């Protein structure tokens, strides 16, 4: 996907990690790499419909044009926002993280813990 979109695979995987809880059991069950839904409704299920490759292809087709040629994480996040993603700091099951804190090849920047 990184080659196809001329963007860092690290950026793409950061979206997948945040959206699926590091490809948690539910995402694995439905083979949905990016937490894709039907316009915020039901999850899109790729199991039995091309699986993980179909999920990657769907994301590339529907989101790829917004992040194509992004060379920095801020550019990548700007593209995601144009597609309607909320690229503000997010909360995971572990702790809040800021997507803007990701740099290619590094760990996320953790924000203060919430009670």
N, C-alpha and C positions, 0 to 999 in steps of 0.2 A: 504494500500500500504506500509505503514511503516513497518508493521509486515512481509509482504511478502518479502520486500527487506532488512529487518533487518537494517533499517536506520531511522533517525528521520523524522516523518511526517512534522515537521517544515521545514526541508530542502526541502522536496518535494513540500510543499505548497508555499515556497518562489519562486520556479521556476514557478509554476502555476501563482502566483500573478504578477510576472514580465512579463511573456510571454503573459498574457491576460489582463493586465491593471486591475487587481483585479476582474477578471471574468466580464469584461465589457459587454455591450449589444451585441456586435458582437459575442463574445465567447459564450454568453448564447444562442444567436440565432442558432448557429451551434453546440452547446453543445460540445465544444472543450476546455477541461480543461487546455491544455498546449500550445496553439497556434501552434499546429502541422500543418505542411504544406507538400505538395508533393515535397520533396527535394528542399525547398526554394521557390516553386511555389505557386500554389493555396492552400488555406486552406483545411485541411481534415474536412469533414462535418460528424458529428456523429449523428445528429438529424435524427431520423427515421432509424438509423442503430445501435441501441443499446445505443444511448445517452451518458450521462456522464460516465456510467460504461464502455462502449466500449472505450471511450477516455482514461480512466484510465488504462484499460487493454492493450491498444495499447502502451501507454507510458511505462508501466511496461515491456512489451515484447521487445520493441525496445531500450529502454534506461536503463531499470532496471539493466541489467548485469554490466553496467559501474559504477553504484552507490551502488550496493549491498554491504552491510556490512560497508558502510561509517559511521564512528562514529563522525567525526568532519566536519564542513563546508568546510575547505580546502580540505579534502579527497573527499567530495562530489563534489566540484567544479573541482577537478582533474579528477574525473570520467566523469563529463559533458564535459570537454574539450576533453577527449579521444573520446567521441561520436561526437565531432564536434561543440558543443555549444561554443559560445563566452562568456565566463564567466568573462570577463573584466568588469570594471564599465560600467553600462548601463544607458541610459536616459529613464525615464518614462515621461508620460505626465505632471506629477507634478514637478519633479526635478530629477537631476541625483542621483543615489544611487549606492553603491558598493555592489555587491552580497557577497563579502568577508567580509562585515561588519555584516552579519547576524549571530546571535548566537541563539541557541535554546531558544525560549521564550522571545526574545527581539525584539526591533524595528530595522529597517535597519539604518545603519550609513549613514547620508546624506552628500554628498560632496558639494562643493561650487555651488551656484546657477548660472545658465547660463542666459545671457541676453535674 
